[in-house]
Amino acid sequence: MQLLRPSELKSGFWAIQAQRLIPELIDFGQAWVFPGFELNPHFHRYWEFFFQVDGETEWACMGQAPVKFKSGSIYCVGPNMNHWMLRSVGFHRYLIVSLDLELVQNRIPELRDIAVEGFQIVHGVPHLENYFAEVLKEATTTQKYREVGLRLALDALVVNVLRALRSPDLTSPDLPTHPAVARALQLLSHRFREPWTLELLAQEVGVSRARLAALFSAETGSTIHRTLVKRRIAAAEELLRRSDLTIEEIANACGFQTGKHFAQLFHSQNGCTPRKFRAQSHA
């Protein structure tokens, strides 16, 4: 496998020849891109799964009208289909996994019944970011059982992308949790970059602030603020490990008001500064 760092990106990488890890995985990468970035028409020999993390882009595929993508949108484009990025608004980040879908379906016969063709799009599926990120994590971390972990992560991504393509509305887990708490947890997990307050979250889930705070504490054993900070720091840890963004840029990308505030909360939770954490993870 070879890691490339294209000069036109603000930060990120592109990994090629990933078949050396497992034959089903072809390429993968993540990118932080400058405003106005475009991609010329191109195609791939295998399936490509794309996830828009932040920002806004507009894509086109041969024979189809352009489509705007915002945070939480995905596309799946099949082999030999020309597609291109028409425009982008502001800084944006995306994740890409290219794979041999037929190999995965042959290994998991139940997936053969799901027909996937052409250029398919689903909006409003922010939970899929975790599955993309897990593939990148397993593929770029040298550890015991790497091949097993990577194959499991790729299988989970494929299963959940195919679920989203078939039933995009069925994304909430069936847990014995109060609906308001379940919705709040989903929002904090997938939209953690937003400036949530108790009042905004209560309005979103449809209960009073006092009611939400009491329910949340009773069912999770934690506060909304503590849960949100923990999720943001987990995202920051991944960026510290796998990007060359500055500490201030990481703080902004993860929803913290300032780099100083981020550093204080990070040290409180992890017992070290973000810079020390980054140095240790690269050692």
N, C-alpha and C positions, 0 to 999 in steps of 0.2 A: 504494500500500500504506500502511496506517495501523497504527502500533504502539500498543497499549493496555496500561496497567499497572493491572489490577484491584486495588482496595484490599483485598480479602479475602485476597490472596496475601502471603506473607512476602517473596517476591521472584519475579521472572519477568516475562513479557510475553505478549500475545496479538496476533498480526499478522492483520489482516483485509484483504480485497480484494487478496490476493496474485496474483490473475489478471493484475494489471497487470505482473507480472514474467514469468510464463508462464501460459497459460490452464489448464494441468492442475492447478496448485497453487491451492487455495482459501484456506485459513487454516493457520496453524501457531503453535506457541508452546511455552513451557516454564514450569513453575511449581514453586516451593518453597512448600509449604502447611503451615499450622499443624495441630497435632493436633485431631482432631474435625471437620475440614473435611468438608462434604457438598456434593453437587450434586443439585439437583432434577431430576426427569424432563425430558428434552429430546431433540430430534432434529435432524438436519442434512439438508440437501438432497443432500449428497455423502457419499462414504466417509470415515470417520475411522479413522486408525491411532493407537493409544495405546501408549506404552511406559512401564512402571513402572521408574524408575531406582533409587529408594531407598524404604524404608518399606514399609508394608502398607496396602492399601485393599480394599474390598469393593464390587463392582459388580453391578448387576442389569439385565436387559434384558427387555422385555415377553415373557411366555410362557416365560421361562427362570428356573431357580433361581439365587440369588445365587452369585457366584464370588469367592474371595479371590485377590488379586494380591500377589505379592512381587517383589523386585528381579529383573529379567530376564523379566517376563511382558508379553505384548502382547494387545490385542484389536483386532479389525477389525469395525467396525459399519457396516452398509449404510445407504443413504438412507432417511429417514423412519421409522427404528426408534427408539422411545423407550428410553432407557437412563439410568441414574443411579448416582451414588456413594452407597452406603448409609452407609458410615462409613470412617474412616481411623484408623490407629494411629500415634501419634508424628508427627514431622515427616516428610514424604515429598516426593519430587520425581518429576515425570513430564514426558514429551515427547509432543506431539500434532502430527500432520500430517493435514490434511483435503485431499482431492484428488478430481479427476474421474477415477476409475479407468477409465471407458469410453474417455476420450480417450487415456490411456496405452496401453490394450490395442489400440485402433485403430491407433496408431502402431507398436506392436510386435505383429504378428499372432500370434507364437508364444505370447503370453500369453493369447490368447482361449480356449485349450483348458483353462485352469484356472478351474473354476467357483468363484466366491466369492459366498456368500450369507449374509444375516442377521448374526448376532453370533458371531464365531469367536474362539477363545482358544487361545494357545499359551504354555506355561510353560517356563522353562529355556532361553531364547534370549538371553542377555546380549549376544552379539555384535551383535545388531540395534541396540543403542544407537549404535554408530558410524555407521550409515546414517541414523538419525534426525538425529544431530548434524550430519552433513555437509549435509543439506538445510537445516537452520537456519543453518549457517555460510554457505553459498552465498547464501541468500536475504537475509541481513542484512549482507553485506559488499559494498561498492561496489568493483568491480574489473573489469579487462578480461575479456571473454568471460563475463560474469556469467550471461547467459541460457543459454549453452551449459553452463557448469558446473552451474547449478541443475537443468537438465533431466537431465543425466547423473546427478546425485546423486539426483533423484527417481526416475529409472528404476532405479537400483541399489537404492533402498529398496523399491520395488514388487517387483522380482524376488526379493529376499531374503526379504521378508515372504511372498510367495506360495510360495517354497520351504519356508519354515518351516511354513506351513499344510498343505502337501502332505506333507512329510517332516520333521517337527520333530527327528528324531534325526540327520539328516545335516547336521551343522553344523561338523564338523572338517575343515580343509583336508587334501588328500592330498599331503603334502610328504615328501621323503626325509629325515625327521627321526626320531630315536629316539622311540618312543611316550611315554616319560616326559618328555622335553624338550618335545615337542609339547603334551602335556597341561599341563605347567607354564607354558608360554608362554600358553596359552589362559586359564588361571586368573589369571595376573598381568595379562593384558590386560583381562579382563572382570570380575574380582572384585578389582580393585586396591585397593578401599576397605577390604578385610579386613586384619587384623593378621598378615600372613604372616611366618613364620619358616622357616628352612631345614628344621627338623624337621617343622613342620606341612605344608609343601609336599611333603616326601619321603613322609610318610604318605599324603597325598592321591593321589600318583602311583604309589605302591607300590614304591619303591626306597629304599635306604639314603641317609642324608644325604651321605656321602662320594661315593657313586656318582652321585647327582643333581648335586652341585656339579661333579664332573669332567665329566660328560656335557654339562651346560649350558654350561660354559666352552668346551669343545671345539667344540660345534656353533654357538654364538652369538657367541663371542668376547667375551662379557661375563659379569658375575656376576649372580646372581639379585637381589641387593640393588640393584645399579645399574639393572637392567632395571625393577624395581618403582618405584624413585624416578623414573626417566624417564617412566614411564607416568602416575604420579600428578601430576607437574609438568605434563605435557601436558594433563591434565584440568583442573588448576588454571588454566592459561593461558586455557582456554576460559571458565571461570567469571569470571576477571578481565575478560575482554573483554565478556561478555554478561550479567552479573548485577550486582546492587548488594549482594551479600552482603559482609560484613566479611571482612578477611583471616583472622581466627580461624575464622569460619564456613566459609570456603573450605578452610582447612587441615583442619578436621574432616570436611568433605564428601569430601575426597580421600584420607583415611586417614592423615594426619600426626598425630603425638601432640600437638603444640602448635603455636601460631602462630609461635613463635620458631624452633622446629626447621624448620618449613616455610620460613620466610624465609631461613634460613641455606642450606638446600639449593637453594632457588630462585636465590639470588644466586650460589652456586657454579656452577650450570649456565648461567644466563643473563647473569651479569655485572651484574645490577641487582636492586633490591628488587621485591617484588610490587606495591607502591604505584606505583613509577616505571613498571613495565611497564603497569599499568592506565592511568596518565595518558597514556603514549605511545600506547597503542592507541585511546584516545578523542580524541586530538588531531586 
